[in-house]
Amino acid sequence: MSNRQTKTDVILIGAGIMSATLGSLLKELVPDWEITVLERRGNAGEESSNEWNNAGTGHSSLCELNYTVEKPDGSIDISKAIKVNEEYQVSKQFWSYLVNSNLIRNPRDFIVPVPHMSFVQGEQDVTFLKKRFASLSNNPLFQGMEFSDDPGKLKQWIPLMMKDRTFDKPIAATRIESGTDVNFGALTRILFDHLKSKNVNIKFKQNVDDIKRASDGSWELKVRNVDSGTVEHHAAKFVFIGGGGGSLHLLQKSGIPEGKGIGGFPVSGLFMVCQKPDVVAQHRAKVYGQAAIGAPPMSVPHLDTRFIDKKESLFFGPFAGFSPKFLKFGSMFDLVTSIKMHNLVTMMAAGVKNIPLTTYLIKQVMLSKDKRMEALREFVPNANSDDWDLVVAGQRVQIIKDTAAGKGTLQFGTEVISAADGSIAALLGASPGASTAVSVMLEIIKKCFPQHIKAWEPKIKEMIPSFGVSLLNNPELIQEIHTSTSQTLGLADKKPANPKNQKKRMLKEA
Ligand SMILES: Cc1cc2nc3c(=O)[nH]c(=O)nc-3n(C[C@H](O)[C@H](O)[C@H](O)COP(=O)(O)OP(=O)(O)OC[C@H]3O[C@@H](n4cnc5c(N)ncnc54)[C@H](O)[C@@H]3O)c2cc1C
């Protein structure tokens, strides 16, 4: 064991999209601050941020039905859809800034335009979709959304999904051209390459075992090399716990009172992936359906065109399941060791309340491939089992805490937990996830560096022109941002929607 202690201004734990984003923002705001990144894996973006571990949807509520709920009076609540959409506009502005500043060379390496669609079957869901469309389509954030219940039109939009379909119930879909597929793994690696070029000290294979407050208020981290077992100590004035599923344990180790009483519920994921060119060529969209009754929102089924390593494929899923691990490369003891005296009652209450959900998830894990094919055939009626492989996705650790709704309530969003003095912050939860990384990291900056915000604001506004402004109340700004980010990120795609032609062109460009 070494007693060497390295001191830096900032330590980022974890090399996922969140640390990549926070590091990139801070490097622009205060280039001379020293930043160290500590990551247990051998590379950046190997956990949830990896392109094979998430669905790559640029979440902006263009297609996700769970962001618009029907109220008891029958009207549609679109407040969450607006929030998520505005947050995604923030991400697109920051990514555009990085492209315009030559810090990202080619946006096609991580973002591609792919229409976003919602698809429903059955009278009740068709009525819901019509109402959802009516509520969103007049809103400037959702401009360009189309609705159709005409099978002929749907055949043009989603030929693969309409082939060999029997029309025993009504169907309908909405479609919007301005959707995106984002390779968050590639983006994470691009951002870490950029940080490395700015002298950020990125240390792989380093597991943060412990975090303790020093007498001067800074933080001391005990860090173990996962190969050799040697231990180092690192200290910093500010620590960001960006460990994804690993964040809860680290937050607990910090001992800050804000982290007490919080627990985690891990949900695993599986995708079915098709890479057969003649099947892939028949579909170009991200098509989201309705979650099954009893299913958690993160298991809403969708059929997505994906661009990974300049190759196009189709992903279907995710099938949610239960695993006690908090990280894909985590330990079977993660759930048990996260139960402490301070969250025991909360966890027990959550355990009792969520028996049906846990049973559902366990049943999902045990589904045979044939059963999964049945779910896929709701989307692709003639899907051939030989064309689709199962791929294990990332883990999502949902927050459990006591809320006004009761003890041990399961939360499906993300939450920033920070110390009162702003010296340490953690990100818990996983939805809407990577798409909103820039907004969430700006929230951390505001919470943890209030003394600097005034001085940093001009630079933040240069990077994110809509910072501090409600886009919804500024339709012209929405238009401006939409046009400029689409141009910079190569999303200004106005070609007709023939999947085969468009796909050939996009692959050539990619
Ligand atoms: C199945 C699935 C589908 C998803 N789909 C989407 C989607 O379509 N769109 C979207 O926007 N988001 C999606 N998400 C969510 C998104 O992937 C996550 O929100 C995002 O990747 C989280 O990034 P992160 O940096 O917080 O965590 P991660 O990418 O998990 O990175 C955390 C890092 O911390 C490291 N680490 C953990 N503990 C330690 C430790 N003690 N010491 C050192 N290092 C440590 C890990 O090894 C890891 O590299 C999806 C997630 C899943 C699982």
The ligand as an ORCA input file, in Angstrom:
! r2SCAN-3c Opt
* xyz 0 1
  C     -31.142     -0.657    -21.167
  C     -30.881      0.819    -21.111
  C     -31.399      1.646    -22.107
  C     -31.152      3.028    -22.057
  N     -31.575      3.809    -23.082
  C     -31.295      5.131    -23.106
  C     -31.645      5.927    -24.223
  O     -32.201      5.435    -25.190
  N     -31.365      7.244    -24.172
  C     -30.750      7.821    -23.099
  O     -30.541      9.018    -23.115
  N     -30.382      7.084    -22.018
  C     -30.626      5.764    -22.013
  N     -30.243      4.976    -20.948
  C     -29.648      5.634    -19.756
  C     -28.197      5.991    -19.994
  O     -27.515      4.913    -20.577
  C     -27.565      6.361    -18.652
  O     -28.352      7.353    -18.029
  C     -26.175      6.936    -18.802
  O     -25.376      6.161    -19.649
  C     -25.533      7.025    -17.415
  O     -24.244      7.543    -17.554
  P     -23.262      7.579    -16.314
  O     -22.044      8.268    -16.763
  O     -23.997      8.120    -15.136
  O     -23.026      6.042    -15.954
  P     -22.177      4.893    -16.663
  O     -22.112      5.044    -18.122
  O     -22.705      3.610    -16.133
  O     -20.725      5.168    -16.128
  C     -20.395      5.007    -14.780
  C     -18.942      4.625    -14.718
  O     -18.507      4.630    -13.365
  C     -17.647      3.537    -13.165
  N     -17.621      3.221    -11.735
  C     -18.651      2.782    -10.972
  N     -18.257      2.617     -9.697
  C     -16.953      2.951     -9.661
  C     -15.967      2.968     -8.612
  N     -16.267      2.615     -7.364
  N     -14.715      3.359     -8.921
  C     -14.394      3.732    -10.192
  N     -15.264      3.719    -11.194
  C     -16.539      3.343    -10.944
  C     -18.243      2.443    -14.038
  O     -17.299      1.434    -14.357
  C     -18.694      3.232    -15.261
  O     -17.726      3.287    -16.279
  C     -30.418      3.596    -20.977
  C     -29.886      2.768    -20.000
  C     -30.086      1.384    -20.069
  C     -29.459      0.507    -19.045
*
